[in-house]
Amino acid sequence: MIPLRPVVILASLAGIALGFVKQPSPGVLNLRLQQTFDGKAVEWGDVRYSAAGAMVGFTRNSLLLSGFQLQSDDGHSVSVDTVCYLNPQDGADTCRLEVPEGKNWKQLSFNVGVPPALNHSDPSKRGPNDPLNPTVNAMHWGWQGGYIFSATEGKWEQPGSRLSGFVYHVANDPNLMRVTLPISAASGQSVVLSQDLAKVMRGVYLGKGDDQASTHSAKDDPLAKLLTQNIAHSFSFVRSEALNSQPATPKAMPLPTGTHAYEMEMPDGFPQPSLPLDNPLTVEGVRLGHRLFWDPILSRNRRAACINCHRSEFAYSDGGHPVSRGDDGTKGTRKAPPLFNLAWSKFYTWDGRRTRLRDQALAPIQDKHEMNLTLGEVVQRLNELRTYREEFKEAFGSPGITAERVSLALEQFLLTRVSGDSKFDQARRDQATLSDLEKEGLVLFITEFDPARGKRGADCFHCHGGNLFSDYAFHDNGLRPTKDEGRARATGRQTDIGKFKTPSLRNLALSGPYMHDGRFKTLQEVIDHYSEHISQNANLDPNIAKHPVEGIRLSPHQKKALIAFLNTLNEPDFEFKDTQ
């Protein structure tokens, strides 16, 4: 378990300079990674490559790089103390190295992975944009500790066989990999590297009944050893090229005149969140957002406030309702999700179509099936009330009510919804004790389902690991298909059909029914689904697709233990503490 650490107090005092760029520095060398298969660019998600005795496709190939060392053509050697997280399939393909000016570089060395001192460091101490912050890299192994060095996931299929999954997480100190490449580049340029995933898969056999669908790098695991060798030899130098202009470094925006910084209490062990830099949290702004959230003035018929579908007694969810109803009683198509720990999320809504909380805050106000009011009407209504005119002036340091200010106030309030004091959290701090059944459920929760290696856990931690109990990413979890295409509605990609944002498992007893459409009324139904009712399809997450087609088949006692553990994540007293 994670040892007791003091609560961190985070004051949001940051800001951002928008729309500016700076010219490349001659003391910079950028590394850009392309991931290929036999020299051709990888097309993510599709099973189309012949390798490992099967047809394979890749959904993820993420890396942590460290220990950079460069040698110049005049014999100069320099080490760069930088850690990089690369995740090319989501656009994170570039690493910035600070190097001496005026040098021509002929050799590059780096680690795939991080050295022991970093590997066993406390992730909650990392800054919000640090590549070792778990919310940035999704490569930390939660309570087990340590980072994944390389995460390769995807699907495979042989003729006459069902589509299955593979999950290769190479980690642990002995598996730190060293790569050395000849390059030709100068300071102030960008070095393009290629990683060939065909080389990563070389010698790996995927077949029916095979025991190589996954590795989590247990000691003496021959598959982890093979992958370590393959990964270290999968990189090559492609070319050097001009370095593009870089975005300016964000700078802190001062608090609005007359406002006071809001001190946001961070639960022990939580990673540092990346708060919006152009909307510093203030006591006055949070208070205004709180009032707006409760006020039905934001709906056409003045009958529905935000709180109607996000009730505080249900962890700010629409407790008991599979889907929510609008201001005129119209039924929606999705369940209103609980609103807590949003400061750690990068996407909002089930399909992630919005990446700023302020934009999501305004969306239901304007939706004709929800609050059905134009932003112009919102501003007009609020301006008619002297109390609101005064509160907006107090919150933003100057007179004026605008739709943007409404969104910023709501964003501030919603960011303060932090849940992290359940029985589970108290047990981590030695302030409570889990029962034997709850402990058994915890073990099931964090244990892989990998019978070939003697593991028969519930395999929950892949998507719900760590103290947030969510990776806030998008997964197809094997639900029976519906007309709702999920993430594909935002991206338009066929490979995203059926994927929805992973909810946190905190406060489950308060926030049912479950899934994006509220189809499961009880936790028992949820666990039955994952145990034996998975619907097989092309976009099924590899962590589930690697299971037998009949499912993991948890016993009645195991299901009972798992539910007992999940109920330790409830925080019945979770509510807005209006004390500032």
N, C-alpha and C positions, 0 to 999 in steps of 0.2 A: 504494500500500500504506500501511497505518497505520504511522506512525513509532514508534520505540522509546519506551516509557514505562516508568517504574519499576513494579515489582510493588506492588500495594496490599495492605496487611495490614488485615484487617477483624476486629475483636474483637466478638463478639456480646454486647452488654451491655444490650440493650433489653428492655422489658417492656410490658405493656398493662393498662389499667384497663378492666374489662369491665362492661357493664350500666348505665353511667351516661350521662346526656345533659346538655347545657347549654342554657340558654335562648338564643334568638337575640340577637345583639348589635345595638344600634341603629346601629353603625358598619359594618354589613355589607349588601351588596346581592348577592343571588344571581341568577345568570342560569340559566334553565332552557330547554333547546332541545327543541322538538317538530319532528319531520320529517314533512312531509305531501306529498301529491301532489294538486294542485288542491284544496287545502283539507281533504282527508281524511287521517286518520292512515295512515302507511305500514304495510302488513303485509309484513314482511320475508320474502324468499325466494320469494314466489309471482309468477309472470308474469301480471299482471292489469291493467296500466295501458297505455292507448293513448298512445304518445308516440314522437317521433323516427321516424315512419314504420313503427312496429312495435309489438307488444305487449312491454312491458318489466316487469321485476321487479327489486328491489334486495336485495342480500345485505349490503351495507355502505355506510355513508356517514359517514366519520370526519373530524374537523376538528381542527386546532391553531389556537387563537385567541390573540392577543397585542395589545399596544398599546392597551389600553382607555383611553378618555377620556370623561368625563361632564361635562355642563353642567347647572347648576341653574337654576331659574326666577328666582333673584336675580342671575344673571350669573356665578356662581362656576364655575370650571372645574378639574377634577382629573384627573390621570393616574394610572393604577393599573398598577404594574409586576408583572403577573401573566401567566403562560402557562397556558392551559387546554386540556386534551385532552377532546374530546367524542366519544362513541361511543354514541349513544342506543340502537342496536339491542341493545347488551349492558348497558344500564342506566346508562352513564356520560353523563348528560344535564345535569349541573349544574356551574356554575362559581361560585366564591365570590370576591367582590371586597371588599376592605377600603376603605371610603369614610368621609368625615366624617359625624358624626351630625347629625341634625336638618335634613337637606337634602331638597328636592323636586327630582327630576331630570327634565329635559325632553328631553335628547338623549344618545344613546349612540353612540360610534364604536369600532371595533375592527378589527384586521387578521385576515384569514384567512391564516394562515401566521406565520412568525417572521422578524424582521429579520436582515440578514446576519450580525451579530455572534453571534447565537444559532444561526443556521442552520449556521454553520461551526465551532461550538464542539465540544469533545471530549465525546461522549455518555457515555464511561466515567467522567467526573467527576461526573455527576449522581447525586444521592441516590436511595435505593431507591424513594421515592414521588414523586420529581420528575416532573412531566408530560413532561419532555424525556428521561427515562430510556427507552431503546428497549424495555425489557420492560414498561413501563407503557403506551406509546402504539402500539407496532408501526408507527411512521411514520418510522423512520430508514432511510436507504438504504445501510446497511452500509458496505462499504469505499469505495463511490462517494462517501460523505459527503453531508451535508445531510438535511433533513427533508422529508417529503411534507406539503404544506399541507392538501390535501383529497383524500381517497380515496373515490371512488364506484365501486362494483362491482356487477355484477348480470348478469341474463340477458335476452335478447331473442329474439323469434320472429316471423316473418312467415308468413302462410298458405302452406302447401306447402313451408316451409323448416324445417330442423332447428333445435332449440334451441341458441343460441350464447351467447357471453359478451362482456361489455365490462368494461374495467378503465381507469378514468380517474384517474391519479395526477398531480395538479397540484402542481408544485414549482418550485424554482429562484428565485433572488432577483428576477428581473424580473417574476415572476408573483405577487408579494405583493399581496394584494387588500385594499382598504379599504372598510369598510361604515359608513355613518352612518344612524341611525334616530331618528325622533322617538319618545319614550317618555313615560310618565307614571307615576312611581314615587317612593317615599320611601325614605330610608335605613332599613334594618330590614325591607325587603320583598323579595319575589322577583319578578323580571321574566321573563315567559314570552315567548320568541321562537319564531317558526316559520321553518323553511327549507322552501321548496316545491321538491321535486325535479323537478316538471314544468318549472319555470323553469330548473333546472340543465340539463335535456336539450333545451331549446329550440334549434332550428336544427341539432341534431346528427342526422345521417342514419345509420341502421343498416339496411343492406340486404345482399343476397347479393353476395359478392365485394367488399364495401366495405372500405376501408382505415382505417376509424375505430373499430375494435374496441378500440383501446387508445391511450393517450398517456402518456408518461413525461416530457412537458414538455421535449423537446429544443428547442434554439434554433430559432426561426422556425417551430415546429410550429403550423399554423393551428388545429388542434383544441384545443390547450392555450390558445391565445389566446381562442378562442370560449368555452371553459369558464370561463376566468378572468372574463370579462365576465358570463357567466350566473350564476356562483356569487356574485359581488359584489352582484347584484341579486335574489337569491333569498330574502333574509331580510325579515321583517316583525315588528313589535311586536304581540303579542296582548293581553296584559293584565298587570297587577300583582296580586299576591296576598300573603297573610300568609306570613311566613318560618317554616318548620317548625323545631322544635328540632333541634340538631345533635349528633352523637355527640361525647363528650368526647375531647379530644386524648390519644392513648396516652402513657403515661409509662413510664419505664424501670423494669423490675423488678430489684431487686438480685440479685446472684449468691447462690445458697444458701450458707449458712454453711460455711466451710472449703473451698469449691471455688475453682478457678482458671479464669480466662477462657481459652477456647480461641481461639488466633489462627489464623484461616482465611486461607490465602494465596489471593489473587485473581489469576488470570492477567492479564497485560498486555492491556488493551483490552476486557476483559469489563465489561458494565454492572454497577452495584451491585445485589446481590439484596436483596429484602425478606425478611429472616429473621423467623421467628415471634417476636413481641415478648414472649410469655409463656413462652418456653422458651429462655433464654439458653444459648448453647453454653459448656460447661465441659469441661476436660480429663477430669474424672471422669465426666461424663455421656456423653461420646463414647466413652470406654473401656468403660463399661458397655454401651452400645448395640452396640459392636463385639463384645463377648462374647456378648450375646444373639443377635446376627445369625448367629453360628457354632454356636449350641447347639441340638441336636435335641430338647432337653427341651421345646421349644415345640410339638412335634407329638405326636399321639396315640400312635403306635407308637415314638416316640423314634428315628425313622430319618431324618426330613427336617428340616433346618434351613433358614433363609432362604437360606443360601449355596448350597444344593443347586440352586436354580433361578436363582440370581443369583451365578454363580461369578466370582471376582475375575480369573481368567485370561482370561475372556471379557468384560471390561468390566462385570462384574456382570450379565451376561445368562445365559440358559440356552443357551449356545453349542451349535449343532449340532442343536437340537431345535425342530421347528416349533411344537409346543405342549408345555407342561410336564406332568409327572406329579405326582400328589399323594402323600401319605404312604403310601397303600395301593396305589400304582401306577396309580391311575385317571388317564386322560388328561383334560386340560383342553380348553378350546375356543379359547384365545388363547395367543399366545407371551408368555412372561415378558420384559418389556422390560428393557433395560440400565438400571442405576441409577447415573447420574452427572449432575452439574450440575442436580440436582433443586431446588437453592436458587432457580433462576430460573423454575421452573414454577409456574403457578397452579392446575393441575389434575393429578390422578393417575389412573391407569388409562387404557386406550385410549379409553374413552368419557367420561372426566372426571367421573365421578359423585362423586368425593371431592375436596375442595378443601383438605384438610389432610393433610400427609404422615403425621402421627401416626395418623390414622384409617386410612389406607391400610396402614400398618405392621401394624395389628391384623387387618385383613380376611382375609388368607390364613391366619392362625392359626386363625380361627373357621370358615373355609369347609370344608364337609364333603368337597369334592373336592380340598382342598389339605392343610393340616396338621391340621384336624379336631379342634380342642381348644377347650373353652370357656374363657373368660377366668378364671372361678373356678378351674378346674383349673390354669391357668397360674400363678396367684398361689399356690395351694397347693403346687405342685411347687417353685417358687422359694423359698418360705418354709421348706421343709424343709432347705435348704442354707445353712449358716452363712456361706459365702463370699459368696453372693448377698445375704444380709441385711446384711452389712458393706458391700458395694459399693453397694447402694441407699442406705444411710445416708450414705456418702461422696459420692454423686452428688447427693443432694437435701437434704443438711444436716440430716436428721432420720430416725429409724427408720421403717420401713414399706415394704412392697411392695404396690403396687396395679396394676391394669390400666392406669390412666392413666400411672403412672410408667414402666411397661414401654413404652408408646407414646411417651412423651417421650424416653426414652433411645434408642430405635430411630430416632426422628426426628433427634435430634442427630447420631447416627452417619451417617445417610444424607445429611444436609445437607453433610457434609464430603467427600463423594465428588465431587471437582472434577477434570475432565479439560481441560487447556488447554495441553499442551506437546507437540504433534505436530510433524512436519516442517514443516507449513504454518505453525504458530506460530513455529517457529524461523526460518523464512524471513522472516517479517514483522519479526523482530528482527535480521535480517542475520546470523544464526548458522547458516544453511543456505541452500542454493540449489536452487530447483526446476528440474527438467530442462525442456527445450523442450516435451516432450510434456505434462508436468504443467502448465506455463504455458498451453499451448493448451487444456487441459481447464478450467483456471480461467476463462479468457476465455469459453468456452462456458457455464460454470456461471452467470456473472454477466450474460450477455447475453440480452436479450429475444428471443423469436421473433416478429418483426414484419417479414415480407418486404416490405411496402409501404414501409417506411422503411429497407430494406437491411440488416435485422438477422435473422440466422438462428442465434441461440443456442439453448441447451438450456432456458432459462427456469426454472432451478432456484431462483434466488435469492428468488422471491416467498415461498416457504414455508420456505426453508432459508438465508436470508441472514444476514449478521452473524457475529460470532465464536462464537455459540452454535450456529449451523447449524440452527436451528429457530425458528419463531415460537411453538411450543407451543400452537398453536390447532388447530381441528378442520376438516378438509377432506374432501370426497369426491374422491378422486384417480383415479376411473375404473376401480376394480377390478371384475372380474366379480362380480355380486351373490352374496351368501350369505345364510343365515338370520340372521346377526349384523347387527343394525340399527345398531350403533355408537353414536354420540352420542345417538341417539333413545332408547336404553334409559335414559338419564339424564334427558332433557328431555321425552320423550313427544311431541316435535314431528315431524310428517311431513317437514318441511324439513331435519331432521337425520339422516334415515336414510342410512346409508352413509358418514357422516363419522367419522373417527378422528383421534386426537391426532397431530400431526406429531412424529415422533421426530427426535432430533439425528442428523446424518450423521457425527458423530465416531465413531471406533473401529468402522467398518463391517466391516473385515476380521475383527474379533473377535466380532461380535455377530449374525452371520447364523444361520439364514435370516431372510428379511425380510418385512415387513408384519405386521399384527396377528395373522394366522393362519399366519405362516411359509410362505406359499405359494411364494415365490421362493427358490431355493437359492443363487443367485449374483447378484452385482452386474450381470452381463451380462443376466440375466433382468429385473432391475429396470429397467434402462435401455431394454431392448426394449419393456417395458410402456409407459413414458412416450413412447417414440418412435413406436410404431405400433399399440399394442394397447389404447388407451383405450376403455372401455365408456361409451357416451353415456347419460346419464340426467338427470332433472330437477334433481338436487341437485349435479351435477358442478360443481366449483369454477370460477368465472368465468375464472381465470387459465389453466385448461386448456380450458374450453369455448370460448374464443376461438380456439383452434387449429383448423386444417382437420380435417374429419372423418377424413381418412386419417392424421392425426398429423403430427408435425414431421419425421419421416423422417431421423433422423441417419444419416450414413454410417458404415460400419464403422470408418473411421479416427477419426471424431469420437467414437464410442462408446469406442474404445480410449483416446483422450485424456481423456475424462471419467472413466473408471475410474482412470486413472493419477493424476488430481488427487484423486479421492475417497480413494485410498489414502494420500495425504499427510496425511490427517486421523486416521490411526491413532496410538495411543499405547501401544505394546506393553508398556511398563513401568508402565502405569497400575495401581496397587494401593494398598491402605491403607498409609500410612506412619505406623506407630505409634511416633512419636518424641517425643510430648509426655508 
